[in-house]
Amino acid sequence: MNSSNHDSIIIRTVTQKFREGESVLAILAAYQIVGNNFQNRLLVTVSSSETAALFSFSVSREPPESISDLTIVAVFPINESFFVNTESSFGAVSSHQFTVYSENQPTTFYYHATDETNVAKEHFLISVKNLKASYRAVPIHSPAAFDWLQYYKPVDERTGLLAIDRSVADGSQAPKTRDAKFREELERRRHEYTVYEPYHVYTATWNVNGQTSETIELPEWLATSDSPPDIYAVGFQEIEWTPEKILMNETKIDRTWVDKVMSGLHKGAIYTELASVRLVGMMLTVAVKSTIYPKINDCLTSAVGTGTLKWGNKGGVGVSFKLNEALFCFVNTHLAAHTQEVERRNDDHDDIIRRMSFENGFQMRSIDEHHHIFWIGDLNYRLDGPEVSQEYVNRKDRDYNQLYQHDQLYVEKRRNRIFRDYKEGKIIFPPTYKYNPGTDEWDSSEKSRTPAWCDRILWKGQRIELLRYRSVMQLRKSDHKPVYADFKVDAQAKDQAMLKKISEEVLKTVDKYENDNQPQITVEQTDLDFGLIRFNERYSRELLVANNCHLPVRFRFACKDDRNSQVCEEFIRISHSKGELLTGSSLSIRIDILVDAPAASRMLRKLKDAQAGIKVPLDILVLHVENGRDIFITIFGEYRPSCFGVSLDTLMKLNKPVSLYAIHELVALDHEEKLIDLVGDDVGGSNLRFPREIWRLVDNLRKMGLQTPQLFTLDRKIGQSDAANLLEIRDWLDAWSTDDFRFTIPAGTPHSTAEALLMMLEALPEPVVTISERECIIAADNFDRCKELLRTKLKSVNRLLFLYISGLFGRIMIRSQLPAKPEFSNSIYAYAEGERDQRRRFMMTLLNNNVREFARQEMSTY
């Protein structure tokens, strides 16, 4: 290709890369040095409206004939920060370099020192200089002046997701799997499909002081709201609180209390018990409206004992569940008693937070790993101060703000020692402890305990609104008053219609991510046509592969499946079975086809249905890209059959030259039973007893080569002229030529004819002799047994061919394969024990006897 054609192809291809209204001004062929590799680049200046930019392309083919041969590596807006430094240091390479600065980041390019390139470089630099001057000539540019470049940036404009993940590009991490990236992107856009559904949550706690549930009714405590709550969490302390229960760490649910709870709930709805959990005297029951029960899953319970022995007289129980997308947690605790035990209560609080976890064998979550947390119970924090007493509390007469300053929970929480980030509603009810059971009077026992707000309800999380925080004075059976608090909770849920829409968008984004961050190879063509293929001729095709992506690519030709360990058919050779391509580089892979003797018969079987003149798939190569998609290369060709590779039986059935048969006709002949008597014009009208193609080779060797030294050799090395002779011999045999061999193939030698005979025998679908080694052992030392074995084990055509060749060439073949030393002399046919296999012994027995007479007898029989 001349220079002008080359340049016109480049200009046309580069121009196609840009949109209408964008003008290509200058093009410069350059390269970059990446590691130890040189990577070709095309630098292109392009203008659009009032601004311009410099594009750097990687080139996968020279010259680039389609836009797929060009990949954008970088885009440099020609703005105030852009300039080109042409000063370079002394040196063979660095003296032909320049550096592009954009946003204070340097990028170095090199150019080839040729006359044409120097002219192009000057034109390119003038173009850049003029564009920079044009930019400065406009005093104020629109903020959207460079928006046209967004089209060429690898960015999903709607989501802002980088199509090319730079951490993948620089090799610091592998590309994410499709599923992982889908989940990541869907989570990133969660806010778009998340909605909040309001739920009415009712929490309640009561220390029943060991009382039974027989005469207690709970609606006054649990059914106080106008509308029925959606979720109930009811906690008890000191139910059946006996030493035996403590020692046994009782966890069996007390169904009498659960039944009392379920019967005491609001009558405006039907409720289902979701979960109950108990540890000695502590029990927590969670019930939900039956209508929302199907929306709940992953419900788990937990129990933690605290104190010195971790017995369950103190500690906590909890229930966790997921409602739509929101995680709820309810914790019911009973902390250490007595005014002076503030630190023990703090320790119990810390112990519960540290040890309580909700597990199902596959996952575990702590208290804090929930969206909405409600902590209820007898926390046992007291009113503490030198002047605080029953009389002091009575004097305050519902002035709870002054009384609250003495509350230990309030003090410890302000010190950030406990319940960090938890909230509590304003207390507008009297202290809940300690009363004389059955009354509303303070403790009148000897201890005369100071009143306290022992029973509390706190919460933590977003979108929780306290509606009421009350105690119930009219339930007097215990020395504690029950407490309740109800809330409006906006819980996360999914807008299914929006989720479906966003999922579809995310799938498109993930497809783009996967494509842009997956190693990819571009192949010039996926169909390789080898045209007409003939036996023992080599054919080659070039497969151009290129890396146009931003990642280095490792590739290899892979096996097609686990059952087949071959990369390709045995008659195909691949010059580069594996390799690595850097960005912008390419590689020409040579694919060779040579149908030699071992492959000839298999080729005929493979193409058994092939029609003459029609190209068929010969193989499919799997070009595997590491961490990328496989590329399938189909090899096409038309194989012209030859006598090489055709079975003896089929050769005996030919009534015309093999070159006149299609492959499917030869295969059909193989299944015919009748043998045709072939009269050979070249043998004076005598009937052939084995294929004429083999007979003609043997006859010529008999006439020309019996005295040739080393006629048959183990190495079977042939020269270039002998290789050409083999093709001429092939054509002579396939055409049933009647021309004299010596005149048709004047340069032919006995060695090339002998090699053709060996190739003919080697190419047969099955060996001439099919006698097993065990049978050879039995007959090896007895000529009569050898003859009988040949008569019974070989088909007539195989037997006659074997005897004919053995009679003529057997001794020559063996002589050719032994060292040419004088001491062999007349003992050349002797064998030393262990030096020859059993088949060699069998042959020696035949050859050391009158095998020619045996051959004549067998010939006369047919």
TINUVEX-199366 format. One record per residue (C-alpha): residue in one letter; z, y, x. Coordinates in pm, whole numbers, plus 50000, padded with zeros to 5 digits. Last residue first. Example, Ala and Ser with C-alpha at 12.3 -4.5 7.8 and 13.67 -1.06 7.14 Angstrom:
BEGIN
S507144989451367
A507804955051230
//
This chain:
BEGIN
Y494704338349249
T495674305649425
S493374313149718
M495494343149815
E498674322249821
Q497144296650055
R495714323850279
A499164340450301
F500844307650398
E498234303050670
R498954338050792
V502734331750790
N502414303151037
N505924304551174
N507664329751405
L506654357251164
L508384341750865
T511604333751051
M511594368251208
M511274384450867
F514304366050732
R516304375051042
R515374411650990
R516534408950629
Q519854395250746
D520634425450961
R519814427351328
E522104432451631
G524954410251515
E523554378451674
A520804387051925
Y517254385551801
A514144368651941
Y510784383551851
I510254400852185
S510954368952378
N507424367952515
S507914399952718
F511234416252632
E512004421153001
P509114445453036
K510854472652828
A509224491852542
P512344496252335
L511974479651992
Q510564496551678
S506924494051778
R507204456651852
I508694451251506
M505834469451337
I503204452251552
R504674417951479
G504494423951106
F501124440951114
L498444416551004
G500314387350859
S503134409150733
I500684432350556
Y498934403450379
L502144384950302
F503794415650149
L500714424649948
L500364389149818
R504014387249720
N504094421249549
V500924413549350
S502264379249255
K505654391349141
L508404383049388
K511514361449347
T510144326349295
R507224324949541
L508924346349806
L512094325249792
E510064293249819
K508334306250129
C511654316050292
R513134282050200
D510204265350372
F510614287250681
N514324279650724
D516704302250919
A516924332050684
A516904313650353
I520584315950254
I521144349050433
C518044364050275
E519324355149928
R522584373350004
E520624403550127
S518774406049797
I515044400349761
T513194429749604
V510274431549845
V507554456749757
P510234482549687
E510404500649353
P508874533449236
L506414531649527
A506454562749746
E507724544250053
L504804519850041
M502234547850021
M504134567950283
L504074538050520
L500324533950464
A499714571250518
E501744569650841
A499544540850962
T496444561150881
S497864591251067
H498674569051366
P495254552251361
T493754586751407
G491684608351174
A489604635851326
P486414622451173
I487884618950827
T484854612750605
F482824598950897
R485374573251015
F486414565050659
D482894556250554
D482054572450226
T482664552149911
S485374576349792
W487794561649545
A488734598049462
D492494593649506
L492014574349833
W489774599650005
D491924628549872
R495064612850019
I493284605250348
E492264642050370
L495874652650304
L497094628350573
N494554642050819
A496044676950780
A499464662650873
D497834644351168
S496484677551294
Q499924693751271
G501574665551460
I503354635251328
K506864622451393
R507604589051234
D510944586051423
L511044548451373
T507584542051506
F504534522951380
L501374523751594
Q503414524551916
P500404513252113
T497024511251932
Q495464476751964
L495544469251594
G494314503951509
M490644506351427
K489374476751221
R492674463251096
L493914498751043
N490854505850832
D491424474250628
V495094482350574
L494294517050442
R491534503550216
W493744475250087
I496504499949997
E494154520749784
R492434489049649
P495654477349490
F496434440149540
R494474408149485
L491114425049504
N488114404249390
S485284402449641
G482194423249574
G481344431249936
V484554448750019
D483504484949965
D482224478849621
G485624466149524
V485694445549207
L488934452349020
D490104425648790
I492034443648517
L495604433148452
K496624430248088
E500224439048004
E499984476447939
H503244495847985
D502314511348322
L498994521948175
A500824545547939
V502534562548235
L499164567148402
E497764582448084
H500754605948053
I500084618248408
A496464626648341
Y493894603948503
L490684613448683
S492404617649022
V493594581548993
P490024569449039
K488694547748758
N489444513548615
L493114514648718
K495184484548614
M496104472548964
L497384507449048
T499654504948744
D501144472048860
L501664484949214
S503554515549083
V502184550849127
G504044573549372
F501134579849608
C498014572149405
S498014609049327
P498874628749016
R498144666048992
Y501404683948916
E501204715848712
G503974740948780
F506894760148641
I510334766548793
T512744783648551
I515404806648695
F518624809948494
I520994838348572
D524734832648547
R527014860848437
G529634876048661
N532914867848833
E530904852049119
V527224853149027
H525714818648971
L521944815049001
V521334783448800
L517924768948882
I515894752848602
D513464725348701
L509844713748669
P509044733348354
V505444725048249
K502034739348336
I499174724448136
G495844714348290
A496274677248224
Q498934669047969
A502524661748071
D504424635147878
K505604615048181
L506484646648377
K509864634448502
R508564599148554
L505644611648762
M507944634348965
R510284605049026
S507394584949167
A506464612649413
A509954622949527
P510554597649806
A506944601449930
D506854639449942
V506524664549659
L507194696449853
I508244727449661
D509684757549843
I511704786949702
R512084816149942
I514824841249868
S514074877949928
L517264898149944
S518284932249814
S520784959449894
G521854988849678
T525464978249649
L526264950349891
L524764915949848
E526494883649944
G524994849249997
K524414814249871
S521714787349867
H519444809450077
S516144792350169
I515994770749857
R514184737049872
I512704718649575
F511444682349589
E514984669149549
E515424686249214
C517924714749217
V521604722849267
Q522524686249269
S526024674749171
N524954664848821
R527674652048592
D529764683748618
D526884705448503
K523904725448626
C525004726948988
A525154762049126
F522884784449332
R525224809049494
F526134845649457
R528604870849589
V528144906449469
P529584938549610
L530354962049323
H528644994149211
C525734976249043
N522094975349153
N522384944149366
A518944929449420
V517244895449405
L513604889549500
L512404853849451
E509514845249683
R507304815049616
S506324786349842
Y504154755249816
R504154725850060
E501584698250023
N502624661550025
F501334654149676
R499674682249489
I500994711749290
L498764734649083
G500444767348985
F503824774649140
D504944797148855
L508424811848901
D509964823948574
T513144845148594
Q511454874648760
E512434903148989
V516064893548972
T518844918748918
I522294907349017
Q525474917648846
P529134919048939
Q531054928148625
N532664961948597
D529854979448410
N529024950348180
E532634942248103
Y533524978748048
K530514983147821
D531394952347621
V535014964147613
T533924997347464
K531804979647204
L534734957147116
V536964987747100
E534705003246837
E534804971746626
S538564969946663
I538785006546562
K537014999946231
K539024968646157
L542284986546242
M541305015546014
A540834991945721
Q544004972945807
D546205003845833
K548844987146041
A552564991245990
Q555375009546167
A558615015245980
D559755048245826
V563435042245763
K565385059245483
F569005051045533
D572105037745364
A575625037845495
Y578545016345386
V582225013445465
P584884989145341
K588545000145353
H590764981245593
D594274966545520
S592464942445288
K592514936344910
R592134973044824
L588504978144722
Q588835011044528
M588645032644841
V585025025644921
S583925043745235
R580835065245269
Y577875075145485
R574845085545276
L571125092445325
L570755089545700
E567125093845813
I565565070146066
R562115078946203
Q562945069746562
G565665047046692
K569415042346717
W572065037646453
L575815039046406
I578125025246136
R581895025646173
D585085008046068
C588045017746289
W588325053146153
A592005055346226
P595415058946060
T598475057246288
R600275024446262
S603705023846096
K604794996446334
E607814988346113
S605524984245813
S604555012945583
D600865013045670
W599135040945488
E598855040245109
D595685033344909
T597135000944778
G596484963144748
P596974957545121
N599124985045281
Y596545005745457
K595505009545821
Y592675017645863
T589625033345689
P590345069445790
P589455092345502
F585835100045412
I583545128445516
I582475114645853
K579245131045968
G576635104546041
E576515085746365
K573795085446630
Y573105062346921
D571405075247237
R574225061447455
F576615040747247
I579325040447516
R580355059147829
N578345090747771
R581495112247789
R580615124447440
K580555088047330
E583985081947471
V585465112047288
Y583795104546952
L584805068046974
Q588375078047065
D588715100846760
H591045129946833
Q588405156846772
Y587665139846439
L590955151946292
Q589925188146318
N586545180846154
Y588185157745902
D589975185145714
R590605160645433
D594305169845391
K595055178345757
R598775174845674
N598265138245577
V596755130045915
Y599625146846095
E602155128145879
Q600485094945958
S600595103546327
V598655123546589
E600865147646785
P600645130347122
G596975121847075
D594775092646972
L592865084646657
R591595049346707
Y588495030046817
N588674995446659
L584904989646644
D585284971546314
G581624967046239
I578124981746232
W575384988046483
F571924995146334
I568864994246560
H565295004646463
H562395001446708
H563774971746894
E564014962547263
D567444978747298
I569214948647152
S567534925247396
R564374905347344
M563484870047444
Q560264850547412
F559044814847414
G562194794447345
N563064814547035
E565374840247188
F567314870447066
S569554884947330
M573174896447335
R574534895147686
R574244930447828
I574674949847505
I577564927647401
D579254930547739
D578904968447743
H580574971847401
D583304947147497
D583904967047816
N584204999347618
R586654982147385
R588614970047683
E588615005147827
V589965019847503
E592784994447484
Q595675019547436
T595195022847062
H595244985946984
A592334961746913
A589364948847116
L585984950446943
H584674934046627
T580904936546611
N578014934446362
V574584941246512
F571414946646307
C568044948246484
F564684957546334
L561314954746512
A558464973546344
E554854961346325
N555004945645978
L558724938245954
K559834920246269
F563264904646284
S566564905746469
V570024895346344
G573204900446542
V576724887646598
G579414904746804
G582554900547011
K586234894546938
N587964863346803
G584934845046937
W586394833347261
K584854848447575
L587904836647771
T588864871347898
G587324890947611
T583954888447446
G582064862947233
V578354868747178
A576264856446884
S572494857846826
T570004854646541
L566214854246516
C563574863846256
D560044862946400
N558444872146071
I558754896245781
K555894907645556
P556334877445327
Y559954888745250
I558744922745126
T558514913044758
S561644891344772
K563674922144856
V565624916245171
A568954900745266
V570754901645601
T574154884945630
L576494891045923
M579684872045994
M582594878246228
G585804858046192
V584724828346411
L581134836746515
R578764837646221
V575074843746149
S573214847845821
A569484852345777
L566804863745531
E568684858445205
T566194866944934
Y566684895344686
I565424902244334
A565564938944240
G567344963544009
K570594944344011
H571734959344341
L573584934144553
G576974919444459
S575724884644372
M574094880444712
V577234892844889
K579564870244694
D577254840744766
V577354848845137
W581174850545123
T581404816544958
R578744802745194
D580934806645500
I578334800645772
K579424775846038
T579824792946374
E583484785246450
N584504790046810
M586694758946770
L589694776146929
I589184807046713
K588744786846397
E591944767746471
P593834799846547
T592854813246203
W590564841646096
E589174829245766
I587034860745749
E588314885246010
Q585274908046028
F582444911045781
G578934925945804
V576364932545533
A572784941645627
Y570654948645318
I566954956745315
D564714971145044
P567454990744866
P567534991544486
S567305026644341
D570325046944228
S572495036244519
T576035022244493
A575294985144464
L576974971744780
W580564984644769
E581304987144400
P579004956944355
L581354935744573
E583644915444350
I586724899944511
T588964874044345
E587824843244535
S586504859144853
T589364848645075
Q591434872845281
G591654870245660
N591904908045713
V588744915945516
N587274938445788
W584364954245603
T580934966345704
A577854977845510
T574244987045584
Y571574995845325
V567995001845440
H565465018745207
Y562025014245355
P559215039645403
E555855027645542
Y554515043845855
V550865041145956
T549385029446285
Y545595027446310
E544975057346535
H548315055746714
R547425021046840
R544515034447042
R545955024447378
E547094991547227
L543554983347118
E542324992547465
E544814969847640
R544274941147396
F540504942847442
K540894945447820
A543074914247827
D540684895047603
R537624904247811
T539354895848137
K540304924348363
P538114930648667
A539824921148992
Q542014946349171
S541954967649485
G538264960149539
D537094996249553
A534954991749243
V537664973649051
S540185001449113
R537405025949027
D536925011048679
I533345018748586
A533065024948214
L535905049448251
L537485052547909
G537455087847771
T537495073647420
R534555092347268
E532695100247589
D532645064847727
V532135074148089
P529745062548360
K528345097548420
Y524645102548363
Y524905116248009
Q527765138748119
L525315156748346
W523905176448052
D527335192148009
F526765212548325
A526325246548158
A528865238947885
P531395264248013
S528535289648005
H527835305748339
I528675341348430
P527015361248706
V523695342248714
A522195348249057
R524725324649213
Y523145294549040
S519645305449142
A520785308349504
K522165272949495
L518895260649346
N516885278549615
K518965263249895
V518705228149747
S514915230849714
I514645244250071
L516705214650190
F514395189750010
H511205205650143
E512645204350495
K513665168150447
A510265158250308
V508555173050614
N510995155150847
T510485122950652
E506705124150700
D507025131151072
T509515102951120
A513185104751219
H514695083650943
Y517335101250736
Y521125098950726
F523585108550452
T527235119250465
T529385126650161
P532115153150193
Q534605161649913
N535495198549876
E534415198249507
S530955189149636
Y530015188750004
V526825171150114
T526665161750482
F523555159350695
Q522285133650942
H519545128451194
S521415137851512
S524085112951407
V521785083351462
A520505086351819
G523315109451925
F524405145851953
S526525159351671
S525145172151348
E524695205551172
T522855201150842
N525815210550620
V524825210350252
F526695231249993
F528305227049653
S531615243449553
E529925272449367
N527665249249169
I524955223849240
P526535195249045
F526715163949265
V526005130649094
A526735098049272
V525575061749289
I522955062449014
T521045029549012
L517285027049067
D515304994349054
S516034992048680
I513975023948642
S510865004348735
E508555002449039
P511025013349306
P509085012649635
E510804994849790
R513194974649576
S516924976349504
V517295013549561
S520635031449533
F520325065949382
S522015098849478
F521485127349233
L521735164249324
A522305188049036
A520825218448863
T521815246148627
E520095272448404
S518015249148182
S517995215148346
S517165210848713
V516945179248924
T517265174049298
V516755137749404
L518245118649696
L516975083049720
R519325059949904
N518995028950121
Q522165011450234
F522695003950602
N525464979050667
N528184976550929
G530774993650711
V528775014850470
I526195035850653
Q524175056850411
Y520415060150376
A517735086050308
A514455089850122
L514185125649997
I512915136949658
A512455172649535
L512155191449204
V512565165748925
S512715184948597
E515015178648301
G513705191147965
E512945155847842
R515235130447994
F515485115848344
K514925081248495
Q511225082348413
T510825109848673
V512255086948942
T509725059548858
R506705082848860
I507755100349181
I508405067249361
I505075052249250
S503235083949358
D504875082549699
H503765046549767
N500235053549644
S500015083149883
S501445063050174
N499045033850149
M500005000050000
//
